[in-house]
Amino acid sequence: MRTLTTIIVIALLLIGGSFTSYQYIQTATRSMVDHLTVVEQSIASQKWEGAFEELTTAQQRWTEINTWWSILLDHEEIDTIDLSIKRLEKFIDTKDMTLSLSEVSALKFLFEHISEAEQFSLNNIL
């Protein structure tokens, strides 16, 4: 009986931890996508200063998120996001609209993909 109770407690802790980490990833993803949407809108209207300022804010938020995500997620995905942010920064700096819009779109996709991949669903379990 004691062993069964221990197993149930451990299972509940694992499920609770998984749910909590997923909620954190969802919230962080929404935050980053919101920032990137503002960057995208600024780029589209050729407000390069605004795009750069919002990207700086997004980078600061990413620094906070990155600390926890590096514990929860595959480092390769995090490295891909880091690289993409640096490319976007350079594209905005050179005022290249096509490459900037392309890169911000790719970044949004990366965040949304991670969020979907971490979702607790039958597809992700199998």
C-alpha positions as CSV (number, residue, x, y, z in Angstrom):
1,M,0.0,0.0,0.0
2,R,2.8,2.4,0.9
3,T,4.5,1.7,-2.5
4,L,1.3,2.4,-4.4
5,T,0.9,5.8,-2.6
6,T,4.5,6.7,-3.4
7,I,4.0,5.9,-7.1
8,I,0.8,7.9,-7.2
9,V,2.5,10.9,-5.5
10,I,5.5,10.7,-7.9
11,A,3.1,10.5,-10.9
12,L,1.1,13.5,-9.7
13,L,4.3,15.5,-9.2
14,L,5.5,14.6,-12.7
15,I,2.2,15.5,-14.3
16,G,2.0,18.8,-12.3
17,G,5.5,19.7,-13.2
18,S,4.8,19.0,-16.9
19,F,1.7,21.1,-16.8
20,T,3.5,24.0,-15.1
21,S,6.4,24.0,-17.5
22,Y,4.0,23.8,-20.5
23,Q,2.0,26.8,-19.1
24,Y,5.3,28.7,-18.7
25,I,6.3,27.9,-22.3
26,Q,2.9,29.0,-23.5
27,T,3.1,32.3,-21.7
28,A,6.6,33.0,-22.8
29,T,5.8,32.1,-26.4
30,R,2.9,34.5,-26.4
31,S,5.0,37.3,-25.0
32,M,7.8,36.8,-27.6
33,V,5.3,36.5,-30.5
34,D,3.6,39.7,-29.4
35,H,7.0,41.5,-29.4
36,L,7.9,40.1,-32.8
37,T,4.6,41.1,-34.2
38,V,5.3,44.7,-33.2
39,V,8.8,44.4,-34.8
40,E,7.2,43.0,-37.9
41,Q,4.7,45.9,-38.1
42,S,7.4,48.4,-37.6
43,I,9.5,46.9,-40.4
44,A,6.5,46.8,-42.8
45,S,5.9,50.5,-42.2
46,Q,9.7,51.1,-42.5
47,K,9.9,52.5,-38.9
48,W,13.4,51.1,-38.4
49,E,14.1,52.8,-35.1
50,G,10.9,51.4,-33.6
51,A,11.7,48.0,-35.0
52,F,15.1,48.1,-33.4
53,E,13.8,49.3,-30.1
54,E,11.1,46.6,-29.9
55,L,13.7,44.0,-30.9
56,T,15.9,45.1,-28.1
57,T,12.9,44.7,-25.7
58,A,12.3,41.3,-27.2
59,Q,15.9,40.4,-26.7
60,Q,15.8,41.4,-23.0
61,R,12.7,39.2,-22.6
62,W,14.4,36.4,-24.4
63,T,17.3,36.6,-22.0
64,E,14.9,36.1,-19.1
65,I,13.1,33.2,-20.9
66,N,16.2,31.5,-22.1
67,T,17.4,30.8,-18.6
68,W,14.4,28.5,-17.9
69,W,14.0,27.2,-21.4
70,S,17.5,25.9,-21.4
71,I,16.5,23.6,-18.5
72,L,13.2,22.5,-20.1
73,L,14.1,22.3,-23.9
74,D,16.5,21.0,-26.4
75,H,19.5,23.4,-26.6
76,E,19.6,23.1,-30.4
77,E,16.2,24.9,-30.6
78,I,17.4,27.6,-28.3
79,D,20.6,28.1,-30.4
80,T,18.5,28.4,-33.5
81,I,16.4,31.1,-31.9
82,D,19.6,32.9,-30.8
83,L,21.0,32.8,-34.3
84,S,17.8,34.0,-35.8
85,I,17.6,37.0,-33.4
86,K,21.1,38.0,-34.3
87,R,20.3,37.8,-38.0
88,L,17.2,39.8,-37.6
89,E,19.2,42.4,-35.7
90,K,21.6,42.8,-38.5
91,F,18.9,42.9,-41.2
92,I,17.1,45.7,-39.3
93,D,20.4,47.5,-38.9
94,T,21.0,47.4,-42.7
95,K,17.3,48.3,-43.3
96,D,16.7,45.2,-45.5
97,M,12.9,44.9,-45.5
98,T,12.7,41.6,-47.3
99,L,15.2,39.7,-45.2
100,S,14.0,41.4,-42.0
101,L,10.4,40.4,-42.6
102,S,11.5,36.9,-43.6
103,E,13.6,36.5,-40.4
104,V,10.9,37.8,-38.1
105,S,8.4,35.4,-39.7
106,A,10.8,32.5,-39.1
107,L,11.4,33.6,-35.5
108,K,7.6,33.6,-34.8
109,F,7.3,30.2,-36.4
110,L,10.2,28.8,-34.2
111,F,8.4,30.0,-31.0
112,E,5.1,28.7,-32.1
113,H,6.6,25.4,-33.1
114,I,8.2,24.9,-29.7
115,S,5.0,25.7,-28.0
116,E,3.1,23.1,-30.1
117,A,5.9,20.5,-29.7
118,E,5.7,20.9,-25.9
119,Q,1.9,20.6,-25.8
120,F,0.6,17.7,-23.8
121,S,-1.2,15.7,-26.6
122,L,-1.4,12.2,-27.9
123,N,0.6,13.1,-31.0
124,N,3.5,14.3,-28.8
125,I,3.4,11.3,-26.6
126,L,3.6,8.7,-29.4
